[in-house]
Amino acid sequence: MAHFKNKSINLVYLHTALQGLAFHGGESFAFVYLLKAGLTLPTVLFAIGSLYAARIVLRRLVVPFVKRFGLRSGLFFGIGLEAVTYLIISQVTEVGPTLFAYLALFSLSSSFYWITMHAFVAISGDAEHRGKQVSATEFINTIVGIAAPLMSGFLLSYFPPYVAFTVIAAAMLLSAVPFLFDDNIRIAPEATVPRAARWQARAIMFTDGVRAGLFHYTWLLVLFTTLSGSYVAFGGAIALSGVVGGVFGLLMGRSMDLGNGKRARQIAYGVMAAAGIARAVGYPTPFTAVLANAFAVIAWPMYGTVMNGRLYDLAKQSPCALRYHVVAEGGWDLGTATGCFIAAALLWIGFSAFWPLILSLVACGAGYVVISRSFEKQA
């Protein structure tokens, strides 16, 4: 099967299974934990936006590090720091030094982790099987996303916070093990990503970042609030989203590899826009919010397969995949910070959550236009 022919991508699958425990059981709960610790919803959104704004500067450290120590070493460094952030977040109880330490370290760790991880997948993957490989990763991520939230919801409800976040940190550290069995890829000492490619990378990721700030991070906090701040209910709502989204993602990946990229884009971005409407309308009551959340998880694997698959192909075609992703992640950081700041401002002024959630449709539409043009320019 094309999904499993590439040894390096098989290692990515193993890593994704372990990292997914930390991501689905950790990052989502880390941000809602701040609400539980007493911070207001606009304050948490402002904090999230601030940490992504800080990444715009911190990501510049990645290329010099990887040039000297190699891509795998940069990935290990990011994974290690990510694990430490979970230990710090368990000690946050107010706006103060511990929260600032968490935000600073998260900015640095996520800069290293996501840039090096995306570059590794872009370099190691196969262009002719990109859709299948990316969709398989999304499928694994979805499966893990069923068990991890239930685990974290249970641990945070019945044990002190440090217990849950220590388990999550351990899972993050273990996710580094698969990469011990692959080469430490070296990047070119000097390489320049063409100006047109840089603008294209920034545009694709900026629109997705704005969508993430309005659609993803705002939603996590709103859903937790709608569910009365219950970790168990929150974990159950995420887990209930189930495997359906992963199945749709696998079908979308096959559609991409069969040459149906335009149809795949239309479906993926269309379903994501519909999910934005569902969340904006359904957030006020627990029942409709849970249904809207489940619908959105059907959208993500399709959307993620189309967008990330395209980005990996463009990165592999560039002079240096790592430098390409540094540029792309810079666009995403700026977009996510913008989305979070807009949502924080709207909620602080007194607007309901409907408005930031519905505004995600604008970002989704802009994203479709940008990614479609990337194919037209290549033709």
Residue, then its C-alpha position, 0 to 999 in steps of 0.5 A: m500500500a502507498h500509505f506504508k511503502n516509505k520507511s521515514i513516513n512510517l516513522v512519522y505515523l508512529h510519532t503521530a500516534l504518540q504526539g497525538l496523545a499530547f496534542h489532543g490530551g494536552e494542548s486543548f486542555a492546557f488552554v481551557y485549564l487557564l479558564k479553570a484557573g480563573l482567567t477570563l476568556p478574552t484574557v486567554l485568547f489574548a495570551i494565545g495570540s501573544l505566544y504566536a506573535a512571539r513565535i514570529v521572532l523566535r522561529r528565526l532561531v531554527v535555521p541556525f540550529v538545524k544548520r549546525f546540529g541537523l534536522r532530527s536534532g532540531l526536532f528532538f529539541g522541540i519535542g523536549l521543550e514541548a514536554v516541559t511546557y506541560l509541566i509548567i502549565s500545571q502550576v499556573t493559577e493566575v496572571g503572573p510569572t508562571l503563566f509568562a514562563y509557560l507562554a515564552l517556552f511554548s512559543l520557543s518549543s512550538s516554533f522548533y517542533w512544527i517547523t522541523m516536523h513539517a520540513f521532515v515530512a515534506i522532505s521524506g514524503d513522496a509527491e506522487h503519494r502525498g495525499k495518501q500519506v498526509s491523509a493517513t497521518e490525519f486518520i491516525n491523529t483522529i483515532v488518537g483524538i478519541a482516547a486522549p481527551l477522555m484520558s485527560g478529562f478523567l485525570l484532570s477531574y479526579f487528580p491534581p493537574y500535575v498528574a495529568f500534565t506529567v502523563i502528557a509530557a511523558a507521551m510527548l517525550l516518547s514521541a521522539v523515539p521513532f526518529l531515532f531510527d532515521d537519519n539526521i537530515r542535513i540542510a544546505p548551508e545556504a539557500t534562498v526561497p524565491r520571493a514569489a514562493r515566500w509570498q505564496a507560503r505566507a499567504i496560504m498559512f496566514t489565511d489558515g492562521v486567521r481561521a485557526g484563531l477564530f475557528h479553533y482556539t476561540w471554539l475550544l474556550v467557548l465549548f468548555t464554557t458552554l459545557s459548564g467548565s467540566y473536563v469530563a464533558f469537554g473530553g467527551a465532546i472531543a472524543l465523540s467526534g470520532v473516527v468519521g473525520g479520519v475516514f473522510g480524510l483518507l478518501m480526500g487523500r486518494s482524491m488528491d492523488l488521482g488528480n481530483g485536486k480541484r474537487a478535493r479543495q472545493i469539498a474540503y473548504g466548503v465543509m470547513a465553512a459549513a463547520g464554521i456556520a455550525r459552530a457559530v449557530g450551535y455554541p449556546t447550548p451543550f447539545t447543539a455545541v457537541l453536535a457542531n463540534a462533531f461536524a467540525v472534526i469531519a471537516w478538519p481531516m479533509y481540510g488538513t489533507v488538502m492544505n498540508g499536502r499542497l504545502y508539503d509539495l511546494a516545500k519539497q519543490s523549493p530550494c530548502a524545505l526547512r527554510y520554506h516552512v520557516v517562512a510559512e510558519g511565520g505567516w501562520d503565526l501572524g494569522t493566528a495571532t491576528g485571529c485570536f486578537i480579533a476574537a479577544a477584542l470582540l468578546w471583551i467589548g461585549f459581542s457574543a461568540f457568534w461573531p468571531l466564529i462566523l468571521s472564520l468563514v472570511a478566512c476560509g474563503a480567502g484560503y481557498v482563493v490563495i491555495s487555488r491560485s498556487f495551482e494556477k501559477q504552477a500550471 
